[in-house]
Amino acid sequence: MRLTILGGGGFRVPLVHRALLADTLREDRAEGGGAVISELVLFDTDDRRLRAIGAVLARQREAHRTAHGEPKLAVRVESSLEAALHGCAMVFSAIRVGGVQGRVLDERVALDAGVLGQETVGAGGISYGLRTLPVAKCLARTIAEHAPGSWVVNFTNPAGLVTEAMSAVLGDRVIGICDSPIGLGRRAARALGTDPAGARFEYAGLNHLGWLTGLWADGRDRLPELLTDENSLTSFEEGRLFGAEWIRAIGALPNEYLHYYYMAREARGAIAETVAGGGQTRGEQLVAQQDSFYREAAARPIGALDLWERARLEREQSYMADNRRVAGDVQRAEKDLDGGGYEEVALAVMRAIAHDEPSRLILDVRNRGAIPGLDDEAVVEVPCLVDASGARPLTAGPLTGHRSALVHAVKSVERDVIEAVRAGSRTPALRAFATHPLVDSVTAARTLLRGYMKAFPELQDVLPRP
């Protein structure tokens, strides 16, 4: 089976390749029907990035060959999107419209307007969505034409918003993934001394806006036990980020990205303090890290894998560093620095579909009644049953109180972003900025819209009408 990665020169592609190489060993061990992918096709619009990532993959393949023999996974690069999609059964979309430099502008324009600067949450996420949706919808139409029977696994951020826009073309054949929910579940299970592989997680919300509401192990929901155990609750990252008192107050474990909502003043203040002190935004950190990696890997391909591993570790160690600092210098656990996140979720989705191996996974899919109060077409992040027929959301139960209010508010913002791109109008875009919970003023919203239109001239074509 052929997998095409759109954004094949992306920094995280070696994680996917590593997981696929490991998956080929299942065939030798006769585990679960053999490898799910036999050929990997890379497509990217940036040749320099493709060459660097190609060098990393070559070193990974050499290591695999030494340990296990010739890899049973073929890899090739295509310069044409249509050729890359031809004959593929799976498409993994991991594009970044505007590159990492675009993330810098997303953050900086927001900070200049006095609001949070983050790429997927708040103003930055709206900007990212406005310039990404036209490209994502174009890709969806191209996939529908040239690979109509393929399944699309979307990791392009903002993942929920992009998946909903693509689903208007591809229906349920597009599935969004994120590694945050599974990471939260694993950390919570380990805090209870339970094997995460044997636990069942209840989770509900939107991408980067959800809560772990149940943790089933040993035949019972052990989340209440965790919430009452101060030492266990504060032994892992989310427990220290939010504090035991607040987690018990809401009766659920928040996704790490909710730190931007629950501690909005502190989160924005920490980022602003870093910048005011001459430090870099997260986007600027990644620009420096990745520019160095891509430049050196292209110049010294023999050392590309070591360069990538070093850059990857630095990236993981600095993840949400401002938030962790303001929460008391919370350190990341070693287990969270090793990978095993989104690439494992992607592989699990592909394996469940390709081999009809039913799996229960937390994914971004159309609601279909999973969360009462949201319409069927709204993409939500909930547990799903995945098999050869795709991903079917399981009933998550109603969200109550502030959780419901937050989800409905942010979904309304996402719908305004989709409408702005559909109609080519700045009015829904302004409404999206003004009504987001992390933007506290219509005046600020106008400043944001003007700032992003100036920072990204291509938005003049996306939003030509008032």
C-alpha positions, 0 to 999 in steps of 0.5 A: 500500500502506498502512502503519500506525505504532503509536506514531505520535507517537514521536520517531523517526517523522519518520525513517520518514516521511523515508525513505518520502518518499525512496522515492516518488522511486524511482517517478519514476526507475523503480527497483525497482517504485516506492514501497512505501508510498502511504499512512501512517496514524498511531495514538497514545494521546497527542494532544499527541505526535501534533500535534507529530510531525504538524507535523514531518511537514508541514514535511518534506512542504513541503520535499519539495514544493519540491524534487520536487513534491507528495508521492505519500505520503498521511498521516492520523491515526486515533484508533481502533486498529481504524480505523488497522489497517483495510485496512493491509498493513504495521504498524510497532509502535514503542510505549513502554509507560509513556513515557520517564518509565517508562525513568527508573524502569527505570534508577533502581530498578536503580541503587538496588538496586546494579545496572546501570540501562539500559532494555533490558539487565539489570534495566531490560529485564526491567521494561520487558518485564513491562509491555510484553508484555501490551500487545504481545500485545493489539496482536498479537491486534487485528492478527490480527483486524482486519488478518490479512493484514498484516506486522508490523515490530516496533521496540518494545523489548526488541525480541527479547523483544517479537517472540517474545511477538507471534510466539505470536499472529502466527507468522512475520508479525512481524519484529523490527528493530534498527539496531545490527547494521547500524551495526556492520557499516557501521563495520567495512566502512568501517574496511577501506576497503570500501563497506558496500553491497557487503559481506555480514555474518555475525552471530549472537545475540539483540537487543542481545546479538550478534556480527559473526562475518564480513565478506565483501567482494571474495570473502573474509572480511575480518574476520580482516584487520580483527582483526589491523590495530590502527589499523583496528580502533581507528578506529571506535566498537566498536573503541575501546569494547572495545579491540583486545586483547579483540576479538582475544581473542574473535575477533568484533566485539561489538554495542555493547550488550555493553559492559554485559556485558564492562565491567559494573563500569565501565558501572554505575560510570560511570552511578552516578558521573554520578548521584552528581554530580547528573547525569541518567540517560539516561532523564532526559536524554531526558525533558528533551529530548523534553518541550522538543521536544513542548512547543515544537513544539506551540506553534510548529508552523512551526519544528517540523522545526528543533526536531526536528532539533536534538533528534535531533542532541543525542540522537544525540550523547549516545547511550551517553555514559557508556559512551564516557566510561569507554572513554576519551571515545570520540566518535561519527563524523559518519556515525553522527549522520545517521540511516539506521539503523532506518528504512532497515532497516524500509523494506528489509523492507517493500520486500522483502516488498511487491515480492518483492525478495529482500534479505539483512538482519539481523533478529529472527525465530524461530530455525528452526535458525539457531543450533544449541542454541536451539529453533525458536521462540526469537527470535534476531538473525541474517541472513535472506533476505527476500522476498514469503514473509517473513523466513527465517533463514539458518544462523549456525552454532553459538555457542561458549564464552562467547557460547553461555553468554551467549545461553542465559542471557539467552534463559532470562531472556526465557522467564521474563519471558514465563512470568511475564506468561502465568501472572500470577505473580511467581515466574518474574519473580523468577527472571528477575531473579535469573538475569540475568548482570548481577544478582549476587544473589537478594537483589538480585532480590527488591529489584528485583521489589519496587521495580518493583512499587511504581514501576509499580502496573499490574504488580499486575494483570500479576503478581497471583499469587505 
